[in-house]
Amino acid sequence: MMNIISSCTNSKKMIASKHLQIANYSTKLNLDEIIKVWKKSLESDSTTKIKALELYKGGAWKATIATKQVLATKFKTKLYIASAGYGLIDSEYEVHSYDSTFASGTVNSVSKFSKLSNKEATINWWNGINCISINSFESNRYTFIILPHDYLIATQDFIKDLIEKNSKNVFIFTANQHKTPKFMEKNIINFDTRFNSYQAGVISNMLQRAVLWLSNEIIFHNIPISHSALQSHIEKKMSIHDSFVMPVRIKLSEEDIKIKIRELISKEAISSASHGLRRFRKLGFACEQKRFGKLYKQIKSGLK
């Protein structure tokens, strides 16, 4: 039997109500106050609910769903989502759309309400909103944890309890050089940028794509589910590939991004945000997809 714990995504199929967008909360409130208000807002919100499984979208989420489907051909598989809005949720659970994140430096980051470090703030937020305990996880189940670093840190108290309960069956997948808590070390299965040389794609969803690939390998080659066997298989397959070198892009202010978007629309007849972002990045500039899309929409509507 298999549990998968994956993170939520910024991209969602439904727009969150104003009460469920962290950006609309006053920073005059402290973290504990925000948690109380947030939980009440989740309970009282009148917008339509949707299965968590169906709420999220994007490349990373598609890879996560595909991973569940692949592993389900051999294991009884259950998908959980580490959500910055709800805590840990069963993917079949119905939820409201929301905008909150553990990623720092964004308008919907929960850490902006705390004078603590981003690490401490996100841990406190998670512990304040999460309702599922490790008692929900049977000791004979494998658990694949597929979380970006910010979410791995925020959920670390939960993961620590999970490891203490069932260490040999907990697998934490990583794909970066960020330092993880020491208690996780023996449970880490690591990918690096060689995977993107092996299977080219968007670097931001490399971890999810890598775990999908490994899941197919587990089924096709009947690889034992152990830390040593999985890591050895990864190393053997990746050994002939070079590390992928990330392109260095220039970060611009919001006003400068708008100027570039106007130029792309007027001088190059760019007619969609996705086309514009590809061109923008090819010119050597950096911008997150969702942010670029919002700015493109603003500029486009203003030119009509």
Short mmCIF file of the C-alpha atoms (twelve columns), coordinates in Angstrom:
data_MODEL
# 
_entry.id   MODEL 
# 
loop_
_atom_site.group_PDB 
_atom_site.id 
_atom_site.type_symbol 
_atom_site.label_atom_id 
_atom_site.label_alt_id 
_atom_site.label_comp_id 
_atom_site.label_asym_id 
_atom_site.label_seq_id 
_atom_site.Cartn_x 
_atom_site.Cartn_y 
_atom_site.Cartn_z 
_atom_site.pdbx_PDB_model_num 
ATOM 1   C CA . MET A 1   0.000   0.000  0.000   1 
ATOM 2   C CA . MET A 2   1.214   3.491  -0.859  1 
ATOM 3   C CA . ASN A 3   0.611   7.056  0.341   1 
ATOM 4   C CA . ILE A 4   1.749   10.005 -1.754  1 
ATOM 5   C CA . ILE A 5   2.134   13.435 -0.144  1 
ATOM 6   C CA . SER A 6   2.477   16.167 -2.750  1 
ATOM 7   C CA . SER A 7   2.180   19.931 -2.503  1 
ATOM 8   C CA . CYS A 8   -0.634  22.155 -3.665  1 
ATOM 9   C CA . THR A 9   0.023   24.480 -6.607  1 
ATOM 10  C CA . ASN A 10  -0.486  28.204 -7.182  1 
ATOM 11  C CA . SER A 11  -2.426  27.439 -10.354 1 
ATOM 12  C CA . LYS A 12  -6.041  26.532 -9.623  1 
ATOM 13  C CA . LYS A 13  -9.130  26.014 -11.760 1 
ATOM 14  C CA . MET A 14  -11.295 28.265 -9.591  1 
ATOM 15  C CA . ILE A 15  -10.724 31.819 -8.358  1 
ATOM 16  C CA . ALA A 16  -10.572 32.174 -4.579  1 
ATOM 17  C CA . SER A 17  -12.961 34.511 -2.783  1 
ATOM 18  C CA . LYS A 18  -11.415 37.661 -1.289  1 
ATOM 19  C CA . HIS A 19  -11.649 36.156 2.218   1 
ATOM 20  C CA . LEU A 20  -9.473  33.240 1.091   1 
ATOM 21  C CA . GLN A 21  -6.663  35.273 -0.427  1 
ATOM 22  C CA . ILE A 22  -3.885  35.965 2.055   1 
ATOM 23  C CA . ALA A 23  -2.947  39.079 0.074   1 
ATOM 24  C CA . ASN A 24  -6.146  40.727 1.368   1 
ATOM 25  C CA . TYR A 25  -5.299  40.263 5.053   1 
ATOM 26  C CA . SER A 26  -3.843  43.134 7.060   1 
ATOM 27  C CA . THR A 27  -0.253  42.706 8.222   1 
ATOM 28  C CA . LYS A 28  -1.286  44.519 11.409  1 
ATOM 29  C CA . LEU A 29  -2.558  41.148 12.597  1 
ATOM 30  C CA . ASN A 30  -0.024  38.654 13.925  1 
ATOM 31  C CA . LEU A 31  0.320   35.081 12.711  1 
ATOM 32  C CA . ASP A 32  -1.813  33.505 15.453  1 
ATOM 33  C CA . GLU A 33  -4.625  35.993 14.799  1 
ATOM 34  C CA . ILE A 34  -4.462  35.373 11.056  1 
ATOM 35  C CA . ILE A 35  -4.650  31.596 11.566  1 
ATOM 36  C CA . LYS A 36  -7.857  31.954 13.606  1 
ATOM 37  C CA . VAL A 37  -9.452  34.288 11.050  1 
ATOM 38  C CA . TRP A 38  -8.317  32.095 8.159   1 
ATOM 39  C CA . LYS A 39  -9.809  28.913 9.651   1 
ATOM 40  C CA . LYS A 40  -13.126 30.693 10.281  1 
ATOM 41  C CA . SER A 41  -13.090 31.951 6.687   1 
ATOM 42  C CA . LEU A 42  -12.620 28.403 5.385   1 
ATOM 43  C CA . GLU A 43  -15.601 27.250 7.440   1 
ATOM 44  C CA . SER A 44  -17.915 30.121 6.506   1 
ATOM 45  C CA . ASP A 45  -17.003 30.695 2.853   1 
ATOM 46  C CA . SER A 46  -20.036 30.348 0.578   1 
ATOM 47  C CA . THR A 47  -18.255 29.674 -2.711  1 
ATOM 48  C CA . THR A 48  -18.544 26.324 -4.471  1 
ATOM 49  C CA . LYS A 49  -16.405 23.481 -3.222  1 
ATOM 50  C CA . ILE A 50  -14.503 21.120 -5.491  1 
ATOM 51  C CA . LYS A 51  -12.561 17.921 -4.922  1 
ATOM 52  C CA . ALA A 52  -8.956  18.835 -4.097  1 
ATOM 53  C CA . LEU A 53  -7.895  16.389 -6.798  1 
ATOM 54  C CA . GLU A 54  -9.679  18.559 -9.374  1 
ATOM 55  C CA . LEU A 55  -8.780  22.010 -8.020  1 
ATOM 56  C CA . TYR A 56  -5.123  22.245 -8.996  1 
ATOM 57  C CA . LYS A 57  -3.608  22.482 -12.461 1 
ATOM 58  C CA . GLY A 58  -0.259  22.850 -14.229 1 
ATOM 59  C CA . GLY A 59  2.624   20.619 -15.233 1 
ATOM 60  C CA . ALA A 60  3.667   19.670 -11.707 1 
ATOM 61  C CA . TRP A 61  0.130   18.641 -10.778 1 
ATOM 62  C CA . LYS A 62  -0.331  16.605 -13.972 1 
ATOM 63  C CA . ALA A 63  2.876   14.708 -13.151 1 
ATOM 64  C CA . THR A 64  1.625   14.081 -9.597  1 
ATOM 65  C CA . ILE A 65  -1.699  12.662 -10.840 1 
ATOM 66  C CA . ALA A 66  0.164   10.490 -13.350 1 
ATOM 67  C CA . THR A 67  2.447   9.208  -10.559 1 
ATOM 68  C CA . LYS A 68  -0.577  8.124  -8.535  1 
ATOM 69  C CA . GLN A 69  -2.043  6.341  -11.563 1 
ATOM 70  C CA . VAL A 70  1.220   4.514  -12.281 1 
ATOM 71  C CA . LEU A 71  1.775   3.360  -8.698  1 
ATOM 72  C CA . ALA A 72  -1.878  2.335  -8.413  1 
ATOM 73  C CA . THR A 73  -1.242  -0.411 -10.978 1 
ATOM 74  C CA . LYS A 74  0.723   -2.258 -8.284  1 
ATOM 75  C CA . PHE A 75  -0.152  -0.673 -4.923  1 
ATOM 76  C CA . LYS A 76  -3.349  0.463  -3.262  1 
ATOM 77  C CA . THR A 77  -2.505  4.159  -3.536  1 
ATOM 78  C CA . LYS A 78  -3.836  7.239  -1.763  1 
ATOM 79  C CA . LEU A 79  -2.896  10.835 -2.586  1 
ATOM 80  C CA . TYR A 80  -2.639  13.541 0.083   1 
ATOM 81  C CA . ILE A 81  -1.957  17.219 -0.559  1 
ATOM 82  C CA . ALA A 82  0.183   19.420 1.682   1 
ATOM 83  C CA . SER A 83  -1.822  22.610 1.380   1 
ATOM 84  C CA . ALA A 84  -0.909  26.059 2.691   1 
ATOM 85  C CA . GLY A 85  -4.632  26.689 2.920   1 
ATOM 86  C CA . TYR A 86  -5.925  23.573 4.645   1 
ATOM 87  C CA . GLY A 87  -2.934  21.634 5.970   1 
ATOM 88  C CA . LEU A 88  -2.802  17.992 4.888   1 
ATOM 89  C CA . ILE A 89  -5.887  16.976 2.923   1 
ATOM 90  C CA . ASP A 90  -7.094  13.808 1.252   1 
ATOM 91  C CA . SER A 91  -7.234  14.470 -2.502  1 
ATOM 92  C CA . GLU A 92  -10.865 13.276 -2.525  1 
ATOM 93  C CA . TYR A 93  -11.821 15.886 0.094   1 
ATOM 94  C CA . GLU A 94  -13.907 18.832 -1.136  1 
ATOM 95  C CA . VAL A 95  -12.347 22.257 -0.607  1 
ATOM 96  C CA . HIS A 96  -12.785 25.921 -1.472  1 
ATOM 97  C CA . SER A 97  -10.295 27.566 -3.779  1 
ATOM 98  C CA . TYR A 98  -7.768  29.693 -1.884  1 
ATOM 99  C CA . ASP A 99  -4.570  31.689 -2.333  1 
ATOM 100 C CA . SER A 100 -1.933  31.125 0.335   1 
ATOM 101 C CA . THR A 101 1.583   29.752 0.068   1 
ATOM 102 C CA . PHE A 102 4.701   28.853 2.014   1 
ATOM 103 C CA . ALA A 103 6.886   30.289 -0.745  1 
ATOM 104 C CA . SER A 104 8.497   33.497 0.503   1 
ATOM 105 C CA . GLY A 105 8.458   36.834 -1.296  1 
ATOM 106 C CA . THR A 106 4.934   36.595 -2.738  1 
ATOM 107 C CA . VAL A 107 1.793   38.571 -1.879  1 
ATOM 108 C CA . ASN A 108 0.081   35.401 -0.640  1 
ATOM 109 C CA . SER A 109 2.973   34.213 1.534   1 
ATOM 110 C CA . VAL A 110 1.905   33.380 5.099   1 
ATOM 111 C CA . SER A 111 5.322   34.367 6.471   1 
ATOM 112 C CA . LYS A 112 4.668   38.107 6.026   1 
ATOM 113 C CA . PHE A 113 2.507   38.114 9.174   1 
ATOM 114 C CA . SER A 114 5.354   37.097 11.447  1 
ATOM 115 C CA . LYS A 115 8.520   38.732 12.749  1 
ATOM 116 C CA . LEU A 116 9.996   35.251 12.923  1 
ATOM 117 C CA . SER A 117 12.107  33.773 10.158  1 
ATOM 118 C CA . ASN A 118 10.277  32.416 7.114   1 
ATOM 119 C CA . LYS A 119 11.081  28.912 8.380   1 
ATOM 120 C CA . GLU A 120 9.548   29.439 11.832  1 
ATOM 121 C CA . ALA A 121 6.541   31.293 10.443  1 
ATOM 122 C CA . THR A 122 5.618   28.567 7.976   1 
ATOM 123 C CA . ILE A 123 6.097   25.812 10.574  1 
ATOM 124 C CA . ASN A 124 3.790   27.658 12.985  1 
ATOM 125 C CA . TRP A 125 1.221   28.231 10.245  1 
ATOM 126 C CA . TRP A 126 1.214   24.559 9.224   1 
ATOM 127 C CA . ASN A 127 0.911   23.340 12.800  1 
ATOM 128 C CA . GLY A 128 -1.934  25.807 13.320  1 
ATOM 129 C CA . ILE A 129 -4.052  24.732 10.330  1 
ATOM 130 C CA . ASN A 130 -3.271  21.026 9.872   1 
ATOM 131 C CA . CYS A 131 -5.891  18.634 11.209  1 
ATOM 132 C CA . ILE A 132 -4.676  15.232 9.938   1 
ATOM 133 C CA . SER A 133 -2.392  13.351 12.337  1 
ATOM 134 C CA . ILE A 134 0.082   10.574 11.615  1 
ATOM 135 C CA . ASN A 135 -2.402  8.151  13.165  1 
ATOM 136 C CA . SER A 136 -4.181  8.268  9.804   1 
ATOM 137 C CA . PHE A 137 -1.131  6.608  8.228   1 
ATOM 138 C CA . GLU A 138 -0.912  2.841  8.623   1 
ATOM 139 C CA . SER A 139 2.574   1.628  9.536   1 
ATOM 140 C CA . ASN A 140 2.681   -0.951 6.737   1 
ATOM 141 C CA . ARG A 141 2.186   1.676  4.008   1 
ATOM 142 C CA . TYR A 142 4.984   3.225  1.981   1 
ATOM 143 C CA . THR A 143 4.882   7.029  1.977   1 
ATOM 144 C CA . PHE A 144 6.344   9.006  -0.932  1 
ATOM 145 C CA . ILE A 145 6.824   12.689 0.017   1 
ATOM 146 C CA . ILE A 146 7.164   14.986 -3.004  1 
ATOM 147 C CA . LEU A 147 7.408   18.552 -1.709  1 
ATOM 148 C CA . PRO A 148 9.348   21.676 -2.738  1 
ATOM 149 C CA . HIS A 149 11.796  22.912 -0.116  1 
ATOM 150 C CA . ASP A 150 9.513   25.587 1.399   1 
ATOM 151 C CA . TYR A 151 6.788   23.004 1.972   1 
ATOM 152 C CA . LEU A 152 9.229   20.378 3.233   1 
ATOM 153 C CA . ILE A 153 10.393  22.816 5.903   1 
ATOM 154 C CA . ALA A 154 6.879   23.954 6.845   1 
ATOM 155 C CA . THR A 155 5.655   20.381 7.340   1 
ATOM 156 C CA . GLN A 156 8.761   19.108 9.119   1 
ATOM 157 C CA . ASP A 157 7.138   18.449 12.508  1 
ATOM 158 C CA . PHE A 158 4.570   16.208 10.833  1 
ATOM 159 C CA . ILE A 159 7.269   14.463 8.792   1 
ATOM 160 C CA . LYS A 160 9.414   13.941 11.890  1 
ATOM 161 C CA . ASP A 161 6.529   12.168 13.623  1 
ATOM 162 C CA . LEU A 162 5.967   10.080 10.506  1 
ATOM 163 C CA . ILE A 163 9.623   9.022  10.392  1 
ATOM 164 C CA . GLU A 164 9.647   8.165  14.090  1 
ATOM 165 C CA . LYS A 165 6.619   5.962  13.538  1 
ATOM 166 C CA . ASN A 166 7.740   4.220  10.361  1 
ATOM 167 C CA . SER A 167 11.186  5.327  9.176   1 
ATOM 168 C CA . LYS A 168 11.994  2.535  6.715   1 
ATOM 169 C CA . ASN A 169 8.806   3.178  4.732   1 
ATOM 170 C CA . VAL A 170 9.121   6.978  4.446   1 
ATOM 171 C CA . PHE A 171 10.754  8.304  1.258   1 
ATOM 172 C CA . ILE A 172 11.456  12.033 0.903   1 
ATOM 173 C CA . PHE A 173 12.270  13.061 -2.666  1 
ATOM 174 C CA . THR A 174 14.421  16.135 -3.288  1 
ATOM 175 C CA . ALA A 175 15.886  17.787 -6.359  1 
ATOM 176 C CA . ASN A 176 17.881  20.723 -5.068  1 
ATOM 177 C CA . GLN A 177 20.857  21.647 -2.921  1 
ATOM 178 C CA . HIS A 178 18.868  23.196 -0.048  1 
ATOM 179 C CA . LYS A 179 19.841  21.933 3.367   1 
ATOM 180 C CA . THR A 180 17.222  19.659 4.905   1 
ATOM 181 C CA . PRO A 181 16.757  18.944 8.629   1 
ATOM 182 C CA . LYS A 182 19.193  16.314 9.885   1 
ATOM 183 C CA . PHE A 183 16.454  13.892 10.953  1 
ATOM 184 C CA . MET A 184 15.394  13.557 7.290   1 
ATOM 185 C CA . GLU A 185 18.813  12.545 5.962   1 
ATOM 186 C CA . LYS A 186 18.353  8.756  5.991   1 
ATOM 187 C CA . ASN A 187 14.995  9.068  4.248   1 
ATOM 188 C CA . ILE A 188 16.101  11.292 1.358   1 
ATOM 189 C CA . ILE A 189 16.006  10.062 -2.238  1 
ATOM 190 C CA . ASN A 190 17.850  12.686 -4.238  1 
ATOM 191 C CA . PHE A 191 17.673  13.749 -7.861  1 
ATOM 192 C CA . ASP A 192 19.855  16.456 -9.337  1 
ATOM 193 C CA . THR A 193 19.849  18.473 -12.561 1 
ATOM 194 C CA . ARG A 194 21.219  15.527 -14.530 1 
ATOM 195 C CA . PHE A 195 17.605  14.424 -14.731 1 
ATOM 196 C CA . ASN A 196 16.754  17.516 -16.775 1 
ATOM 197 C CA . SER A 197 19.548  16.594 -19.177 1 
ATOM 198 C CA . TYR A 198 18.053  13.095 -19.383 1 
ATOM 199 C CA . GLN A 199 14.465  14.336 -19.718 1 
ATOM 200 C CA . ALA A 200 14.266  17.983 -20.758 1 
ATOM 201 C CA . GLY A 201 11.436  20.024 -19.316 1 
ATOM 202 C CA . VAL A 202 10.470  22.918 -17.080 1 
ATOM 203 C CA . ILE A 203 12.992  23.011 -14.236 1 
ATOM 204 C CA . SER A 204 10.359  24.136 -11.695 1 
ATOM 205 C CA . ASN A 205 8.494   20.837 -12.005 1 
ATOM 206 C CA . MET A 206 11.562  18.624 -12.355 1 
ATOM 207 C CA . LEU A 207 10.978  16.902 -9.004  1 
ATOM 208 C CA . GLN A 208 7.452   15.806 -9.929  1 
ATOM 209 C CA . ARG A 209 8.585   14.647 -13.381 1 
ATOM 210 C CA . ALA A 210 11.503  12.753 -11.823 1 
ATOM 211 C CA . VAL A 211 9.286   10.901 -9.348  1 
ATOM 212 C CA . LEU A 212 6.870   10.029 -12.169 1 
ATOM 213 C CA . TRP A 213 9.785   8.588  -14.151 1 
ATOM 214 C CA . LEU A 214 10.991  6.621  -11.104 1 
ATOM 215 C CA . SER A 215 7.480   5.296  -10.462 1 
ATOM 216 C CA . ASN A 216 7.368   3.907  -13.991 1 
ATOM 217 C CA . GLU A 217 10.810  2.351  -13.420 1 
ATOM 218 C CA . ILE A 218 9.592   0.746  -10.174 1 
ATOM 219 C CA . ILE A 219 6.668   -0.873 -11.975 1 
ATOM 220 C CA . PHE A 220 8.500   -1.859 -15.178 1 
ATOM 221 C CA . HIS A 221 11.688  -3.179 -13.535 1 
ATOM 222 C CA . ASN A 222 10.053  -4.372 -10.307 1 
ATOM 223 C CA . ILE A 223 12.535  -2.355 -8.199  1 
ATOM 224 C CA . PRO A 224 12.343  -3.095 -4.439  1 
ATOM 225 C CA . ILE A 225 10.947  -0.175 -2.432  1 
ATOM 226 C CA . SER A 226 13.983  0.599  -0.305  1 
ATOM 227 C CA . HIS A 227 16.111  3.711  0.035   1 
ATOM 228 C CA . SER A 228 19.277  2.017  -1.224  1 
ATOM 229 C CA . ALA A 229 17.620  0.294  -4.188  1 
ATOM 230 C CA . LEU A 230 15.857  3.425  -5.436  1 
ATOM 231 C CA . GLN A 231 18.888  5.706  -5.026  1 
ATOM 232 C CA . SER A 232 21.152  3.166  -6.733  1 
ATOM 233 C CA . HIS A 233 18.769  2.913  -9.678  1 
ATOM 234 C CA . ILE A 234 18.688  6.693  -10.036 1 
ATOM 235 C CA . GLU A 235 22.493  6.962  -9.913  1 
ATOM 236 C CA . LYS A 236 22.930  4.194  -12.472 1 
ATOM 237 C CA . LYS A 237 20.522  5.810  -14.930 1 
ATOM 238 C CA . MET A 238 21.824  9.369  -14.425 1 
ATOM 239 C CA . SER A 239 25.556  8.567  -14.402 1 
ATOM 240 C CA . ILE A 240 25.996  9.069  -18.151 1 
ATOM 241 C CA . HIS A 241 24.323  12.491 -18.163 1 
ATOM 242 C CA . ASP A 242 25.832  15.905 -17.466 1 
ATOM 243 C CA . SER A 243 24.367  18.346 -14.987 1 
ATOM 244 C CA . PHE A 244 21.832  20.730 -16.459 1 
ATOM 245 C CA . VAL A 245 23.012  24.337 -16.320 1 
ATOM 246 C CA . MET A 246 20.265  26.771 -15.411 1 
ATOM 247 C CA . PRO A 247 20.134  29.842 -17.671 1 
ATOM 248 C CA . VAL A 248 20.938  33.056 -15.807 1 
ATOM 249 C CA . ARG A 249 18.089  35.520 -16.217 1 
ATOM 250 C CA . ILE A 250 17.797  39.159 -15.149 1 
ATOM 251 C CA . LYS A 251 15.150  40.064 -12.566 1 
ATOM 252 C CA . LEU A 252 13.252  43.255 -13.310 1 
ATOM 253 C CA . SER A 253 10.987  45.489 -11.257 1 
ATOM 254 C CA . GLU A 254 7.249   45.226 -11.884 1 
ATOM 255 C CA . GLU A 255 7.260   48.530 -13.802 1 
ATOM 256 C CA . ASP A 256 10.113  47.359 -16.039 1 
ATOM 257 C CA . ILE A 257 8.295   44.069 -16.724 1 
ATOM 258 C CA . LYS A 258 5.242   46.077 -17.830 1 
ATOM 259 C CA . ILE A 259 7.416   48.137 -20.166 1 
ATOM 260 C CA . LYS A 260 8.819   44.950 -21.737 1 
ATOM 261 C CA . ILE A 261 5.324   43.506 -22.131 1 
ATOM 262 C CA . ARG A 262 4.157   46.667 -23.931 1 
ATOM 263 C CA . GLU A 263 7.133   46.350 -26.269 1 
ATOM 264 C CA . LEU A 264 6.379   42.677 -26.947 1 
ATOM 265 C CA . ILE A 265 2.764   43.487 -27.788 1 
ATOM 266 C CA . SER A 266 3.405   46.617 -29.891 1 
ATOM 267 C CA . LYS A 267 6.686   45.742 -31.618 1 
ATOM 268 C CA . GLU A 268 6.506   41.938 -31.919 1 
ATOM 269 C CA . ALA A 269 2.721   41.470 -32.075 1 
ATOM 270 C CA . ILE A 270 2.773   38.973 -29.212 1 
ATOM 271 C CA . SER A 271 -0.856  37.896 -28.804 1 
ATOM 272 C CA . SER A 272 -0.848  35.620 -25.737 1 
ATOM 273 C CA . ALA A 273 0.698   35.576 -22.266 1 
ATOM 274 C CA . SER A 274 2.292   32.150 -22.788 1 
ATOM 275 C CA . HIS A 275 3.942   33.259 -26.039 1 
ATOM 276 C CA . GLY A 276 5.000   36.501 -24.361 1 
ATOM 277 C CA . LEU A 277 6.588   34.714 -21.414 1 
ATOM 278 C CA . ARG A 278 8.573   32.383 -23.674 1 
ATOM 279 C CA . ARG A 279 9.866   35.380 -25.626 1 
ATOM 280 C CA . PHE A 280 10.507  37.356 -22.412 1 
ATOM 281 C CA . ARG A 281 12.638  34.533 -21.000 1 
ATOM 282 C CA . LYS A 282 14.429  34.010 -24.307 1 
ATOM 283 C CA . LEU A 283 15.476  37.664 -24.112 1 
ATOM 284 C CA . GLY A 284 17.139  36.828 -20.785 1 
ATOM 285 C CA . PHE A 285 14.587  38.091 -18.266 1 
ATOM 286 C CA . ALA A 286 13.061  36.262 -15.298 1 
ATOM 287 C CA . CYS A 287 9.430   36.257 -14.189 1 
ATOM 288 C CA . GLU A 288 7.140   33.712 -12.529 1 
ATOM 289 C CA . GLN A 289 4.426   32.456 -14.877 1 
ATOM 290 C CA . LYS A 290 1.397   33.492 -12.836 1 
ATOM 291 C CA . ARG A 291 2.805   36.968 -12.186 1 
ATOM 292 C CA . PHE A 292 3.629   37.484 -15.872 1 
ATOM 293 C CA . GLY A 293 0.125   36.358 -16.860 1 
ATOM 294 C CA . LYS A 294 -1.525  38.892 -14.542 1 
ATOM 295 C CA . LEU A 295 0.690   41.746 -15.750 1 
ATOM 296 C CA . TYR A 296 0.149   40.776 -19.391 1 
ATOM 297 C CA . LYS A 297 -3.626  40.811 -18.854 1 
ATOM 298 C CA . GLN A 298 -3.425  44.271 -17.240 1 
ATOM 299 C CA . ILE A 299 -1.365  45.719 -20.089 1 
ATOM 300 C CA . LYS A 300 -3.443  44.055 -22.798 1 
ATOM 301 C CA . SER A 301 -6.739  45.341 -21.390 1 
ATOM 302 C CA . GLY A 302 -5.273  48.853 -21.030 1 
ATOM 303 C CA . LEU A 303 -4.298  48.948 -24.695 1 
ATOM 304 C CA . LYS A 304 -7.827  48.241 -25.925 1 
# 
